[in-house]
Structures are given as structure tokens and as C-alpha cells.
Amino acid sequence: MSRTLASKEDVAKLEAKLVAMIADTKVELLRWMFLFWVGQIAIVAGLIRFMR
């Protein structure tokens, strides 16, 4: 059974990949949050208009 240790370069590449994935996830989350809030505002505005 052989074990291979990661080099500093391997760790740096992995870290860069993880940082990019986290940034992409943040952008995607912000998009969904924006769509959710726009939808909520539209629904509330429609309900207020309907109740008048």
C-alpha cells in the first residue's frame, strides 16, 4: 500500500478551485434570492390590489 502526499502546489490548486466554486455558489444564491424577493413583492402587490 503506497501513500502519496499532496504537494503545496496540489493544495494551492485545490484551494483555488474551492474558492471559485464558493464564489459561483454565492452568485447563484444571490440570483435566486433576488428572484424570490421580486416574486414576493409582486404577490403582495397583487394581493393588496385585489383586496381594495
BASEGU-916841 format. One record per residue (C-alpha): residue in one letter; residue number from 1; x, z, y. Coordinates in Angstrom, 3 decimals, decimal comma, padded with zeros to 6 digits, always signed. Layout:
! BASEGU-916841
(node 'A'; NUM; (X; Z; Y))
...
This chain:
! BASEGU-916841
(node 'M'; 1; (+000,000; +000,000; +000,000))
(node 'S'; 2; (+001,606; -001,113; +003,236))
(node 'R'; 3; (+000,682; +000,169; +006,649))
(node 'T'; 4; (+001,202; -001,795; +009,829))
(node 'L'; 5; (+001,248; -000,007; +013,131))
(node 'A'; 6; (-000,095; -001,620; +016,272))
(node 'S'; 7; (+002,424; -002,506; +018,921))
(node 'K'; 8; (+001,975; -001,760; +022,615))
(node 'E'; 9; (+001,105; -005,424; +023,127))
(node 'D'; 10; (-001,643; -005,231; +020,488))
(node 'V'; 11; (-003,092; -002,140; +022,137))
(node 'A'; 12; (-002,937; -003,784; +025,586))
(node 'K'; 13; (-004,747; -006,885; +024,293))
(node 'L'; 14; (-007,420; -004,736; +022,678))
(node 'E'; 15; (-007,814; -002,716; +025,864))
(node 'A'; 16; (-008,215; -005,878; +027,940))
(node 'K'; 17; (-010,807; -007,201; +025,502))
(node 'L'; 18; (-012,747; -003,926; +025,620))
(node 'V'; 19; (-012,665; -003,822; +029,427))
(node 'A'; 20; (-014,036; -007,374; +029,548))
(node 'M'; 21; (-016,792; -006,520; +027,067))
(node 'I'; 22; (-017,790; -003,438; +029,066))
(node 'A'; 23; (-017,884; -005,469; +032,290))
(node 'D'; 24; (-020,089; -008,104; +030,635))
(node 'T'; 25; (-022,389; -005,398; +029,340))
(node 'K'; 26; (-022,684; -003,865; +032,815))
(node 'V'; 27; (-023,625; -007,225; +034,314))
(node 'E'; 28; (-026,223; -007,837; +031,618))
(node 'L'; 29; (-027,673; -004,357; +032,107))
(node 'L'; 30; (-027,931; -004,873; +035,880))
(node 'R'; 31; (-029,767; -008,167; +035,328))
(node 'W'; 32; (-032,317; -006,556; +033,034))
(node 'M'; 33; (-032,763; -003,622; +035,399))
(node 'F'; 34; (-033,403; -005,988; +038,311))
(node 'L'; 35; (-035,970; -007,951; +036,319))
(node 'F'; 36; (-037,639; -004,738; +035,207))
(node 'W'; 37; (-037,949; -003,394; +038,758))
(node 'V'; 38; (-039,215; -006,706; +040,132))
(node 'G'; 39; (-041,821; -006,757; +037,371))
(node 'Q'; 40; (-042,834; -003,170; +038,070))
(node 'I'; 41; (-043,234; -003,876; +041,790))
(node 'A'; 42; (-045,355; -006,943; +041,018))
(node 'I'; 43; (-047,586; -004,971; +038,655))
(node 'V'; 44; (-048,060; -002,089; +041,103))
(node 'A'; 45; (-048,774; -004,502; +043,952))
(node 'G'; 46; (-051,328; -006,280; +041,767))
(node 'L'; 47; (-053,000; -003,013; +040,800))
(node 'I'; 48; (-053,173; -001,874; +044,427))
(node 'R'; 49; (-054,666; -005,210; +045,450))
(node 'F'; 50; (-057,149; -005,076; +042,555))
(node 'M'; 51; (-058,280; -001,533; +043,419))
(node 'R'; 52; (-059,137; -002,298; +047,042))
